[in-house]
Amino acid sequence: MKKIYTKASLISALHEIRDMGWIESRRHGNSGGIGNTLEDLLGIEENNLPIPNAAEWELKCQRSNTSSLTTLMHMEPSPRTLSLVSSLLLPKYGWAHQESGRKYPKGEMSFRATINALSRTDRGFGIKVNHEERRVEVSFDSVTINSRHEEWINTVNERIGLQELNPQPYWGFDDLFHKAGTKLNNCFYIRADVQKIDGKEHYLYREIFMLKGFSQSKFIAAIDAGKLLVDFDARTGHNHGTKFRLEQNCMPDIYDSVEQL
């Protein structure tokens, strides 16, 4: 029978896990082992936190002292009917996949980029927060491209030209708030230390936070501050999905109420 928690019983269970000290990973070789191990200890299914009669809750785990980003959600840019990642960004601005002619067929293209609102990638991509139009836009500026990409930019010029993206992929504020607010309204956020003992990864679930009230204004402020990034990962014939990802330790920054348990 599936285990059911109240908020109080879940907090108690998390305290017990914290007090267990170093715990061997239940998923050796799995990059998501830190979250999977916690879910195993709680006896719950992956990405399914069973708290009835309560607002939606998410369980997020992160390694302490890591530069890795926390994935908040997947969301393709608008206008979604145009599938702009696969119909514009990849064919018009993509570059040769590093496994082209080896793992993948010759001519395989790639569009992998993590972009933010403070700086541009060395290929000229970034984010613009358009407060007037209430949308987050993907932007391209050929002037900022690193000279080492001269051969690539010449092909872009031939394919589509060097002007700003047209049509410009974007996410409307309201669409973002609906998606993020539904998924992230409330969150139990756990940070864990990691070490290897006898060659096996172990976790110490050291810090537990209860985050309540996803904040729309703080979410946009995090994008403006470059803390919240957009991650593209597409190749010819397959889009792995566009992700909104948050910098290390910034999860509490997008909630109105932060309580360390």
C-alpha positions in Angstrom: 0.0 0.0 0.0 1.3 3.5 -0.9 2.6 5.4 2.1 0.7 8.6 2.9 2.2 11.5 4.8 0.8 14.5 6.6 3.1 17.5 6.6 3.9 16.8 10.3 4.7 13.2 9.7 6.9 14.0 6.7 8.8 16.5 8.7 9.3 13.9 11.4 10.5 11.4 8.8 13.0 13.9 7.4 14.3 14.6 10.8 14.9 10.9 11.4 16.7 10.6 8.1 18.9 13.6 9.0 19.7 12.0 12.3 20.8 8.8 10.6 24.1 10.4 9.6 25.9 9.2 6.5 23.7 7.0 4.3 24.9 4.8 1.4 23.4 5.6 -2.0 20.6 3.3 -3.0 21.2 4.1 -6.7 25.0 3.7 -7.4 26.1 5.3 -10.6 22.9 7.4 -10.8 23.5 11.1 -11.0 20.1 11.6 -9.3 21.0 9.2 -6.6 20.7 11.8 -3.8 17.0 12.4 -4.5 16.3 8.8 -5.4 17.9 7.6 -2.1 15.8 10.0 -0.1 12.6 8.9 -1.9 13.5 5.2 -1.2 14.0 6.0 2.5 10.7 7.8 2.6 9.0 4.9 0.7 7.5 7.1 -2.0 7.5 7.0 -5.7 9.8 9.2 -7.8 8.5 12.8 -8.1 5.3 11.9 -6.2 5.0 13.4 -2.7 1.7 12.0 -1.2 0.4 14.7 1.1 -3.4 14.7 1.0 -5.6 17.6 1.8 -2.8 20.1 1.3 -1.6 22.5 -1.4 0.7 20.9 -4.0 4.1 20.1 -2.6 7.4 19.3 -4.4 10.4 17.5 -2.9 13.7 18.9 -4.1 17.2 17.6 -3.2 20.6 19.2 -3.9 24.2 18.5 -3.2 25.9 21.0 -0.9 28.9 22.8 -2.3 28.2 22.1 -6.0 27.9 24.3 -9.0 25.2 22.2 -10.5 21.9 23.8 -11.3 18.5 22.7 -9.9 16.0 21.9 -12.7 12.6 23.6 -11.8 10.5 22.7 -14.8 10.5 21.9 -18.5 8.7 24.4 -20.8 9.1 25.0 -24.5 9.0 28.7 -25.7 6.1 30.3 -27.4 4.6 30.4 -29.9 4.5 26.7 -29.1 2.6 25.8 -32.3 5.7 26.8 -34.2 8.1 24.5 -32.3 10.8 27.1 -32.5 13.6 25.0 -31.0 13.3 22.4 -33.7 12.1 24.7 -36.5 14.3 27.8 -35.9 17.1 27.5 -33.3 18.4 24.1 -34.4 18.3 24.3 -38.2 19.2 28.0 -38.5 21.5 28.6 -35.6 22.7 25.1 -34.8 26.3 23.7 -35.2 27.8 20.4 -35.9 27.2 17.8 -33.1 30.5 16.6 -31.6 29.4 13.0 -32.3 28.4 13.7 -35.9 29.6 10.9 -38.1 30.4 8.7 -35.1 27.6 8.1 -32.6 25.1 10.0 -34.9 24.9 10.3 -38.7 27.1 12.7 -40.5 25.5 16.1 -40.6 23.9 15.8 -37.1 23.3 19.3 -35.7 23.2 20.5 -32.1 21.7 23.4 -30.3 22.9 23.1 -26.7 23.0 26.4 -24.7 22.5 27.6 -21.2 21.5 31.3 -21.3 20.8 34.0 -18.7 19.8 37.6 -18.5 23.2 39.0 -17.4 25.6 37.9 -20.1 25.6 36.2 -23.5 27.1 32.9 -24.5 30.1 33.0 -26.8 27.7 32.4 -29.7 25.6 35.5 -28.9 22.6 34.0 -27.1 21.0 35.4 -24.0 17.7 36.3 -22.2 15.9 39.6 -22.2 13.2 40.2 -19.6 10.6 42.4 -21.3 8.6 43.8 -18.4 6.5 46.0 -20.7 5.3 43.1 -22.7 5.4 40.8 -19.7 7.5 38.1 -21.3 10.9 36.5 -21.2 12.6 36.5 -24.6 15.4 34.6 -26.2 17.8 37.0 -27.8 20.6 36.8 -30.4 23.3 39.4 -30.9 26.0 38.6 -33.5 28.2 41.4 -32.3 29.0 39.5 -29.1 30.1 36.3 -30.8 33.6 35.0 -29.9 36.0 35.1 -32.9 36.7 31.4 -32.6 33.2 30.8 -33.9 33.8 32.7 -37.2 33.2 29.7 -39.4 29.9 28.9 -37.6 28.7 32.5 -37.8 29.4 32.6 -41.5 27.0 29.7 -41.9 24.4 31.4 -39.8 24.6 34.4 -42.0 24.1 32.2 -45.1 21.2 30.4 -43.4 19.2 33.2 -42.0 21.3 36.4 -41.5 22.7 38.0 -38.4 19.7 40.1 -37.2 17.7 39.5 -34.0 15.7 36.3 -33.8 12.5 36.5 -35.9 10.2 35.1 -34.7 11.5 35.6 -31.3 11.0 32.7 -28.9 9.5 33.8 -25.6 7.6 32.7 -22.4 4.8 34.9 -21.3 4.9 35.9 -17.6 1.4 34.4 -17.0 2.3 31.1 -18.7 5.5 30.9 -16.6 3.6 31.6 -13.4 0.9 29.1 -14.2 3.4 26.3 -14.9 5.8 27.1 -12.1 3.1 27.9 -9.6 1.3 24.6 -10.2 4.5 22.6 -9.9 6.4 24.6 -7.2 3.7 26.2 -5.1 5.2 24.7 -1.9 8.4 22.8 -1.6 10.5 20.7 0.8 14.0 21.5 -0.1 16.9 19.4 1.3 20.6 20.0 0.9 23.0 17.1 1.5 26.7 16.7 1.9 28.3 14.0 -0.2 31.4 11.8 0.3 32.7 8.4 -0.9 33.2 5.7 1.7 34.9 2.5 0.5 34.4 3.8 -3.1 30.6 4.2 -2.6 28.8 7.5 -2.5 27.1 8.4 0.8 24.8 11.2 1.7 24.3 13.3 4.8 20.9 15.0 4.6 22.0 18.0 6.6 19.6 21.0 5.9 15.9 20.8 5.5 13.8 23.8 4.5 10.0 24.2 4.1 9.4 26.7 1.4 5.8 28.1 1.0 4.2 30.5 -1.3 5.9 30.5 -4.7 6.5 34.2 -5.5 5.9 35.5 -9.0 7.8 38.7 -8.5 10.8 36.8 -6.9 10.8 34.3 -9.8 11.1 37.2 -12.4 13.7 38.9 -10.1 15.8 35.7 -10.2 15.7 35.8 -14.0 16.7 39.4 -14.0 19.6 38.7 -11.6 20.9 35.8 -13.7 20.2 33.2 -11.0 17.5 31.5 -13.1 18.7 30.2 -16.5 17.2 28.6 -19.5 18.8 25.4 -20.8 18.4 24.2 -24.4 19.4 20.6 -25.4 18.4 19.7 -28.9 19.9 17.8 -31.7 18.8 16.7 -35.2 15.5 14.8 -34.8 15.3 15.0 -31.0 14.7 17.9 -28.6 15.6 16.8 -25.1 13.5 19.6 -23.7 13.9 23.2 -22.6 14.5 23.6 -18.9 14.3 26.4 -16.4 17.2 25.9 -14.0 18.2 27.6 -10.8 21.7 28.3 -9.4 22.9 26.5 -6.4 21.4 27.6 -3.0 18.9 30.0 -4.7 15.8 27.9 -4.2 14.6 29.8 -1.1 14.9 33.1 -3.1 11.7 32.4 -5.1 9.4 31.8 -2.1 7.6 34.2 0.3 8.0 31.9 3.3 11.3 30.1 4.2 11.5 28.0 7.3 14.5 25.9 8.2 13.4 22.7 10.0 
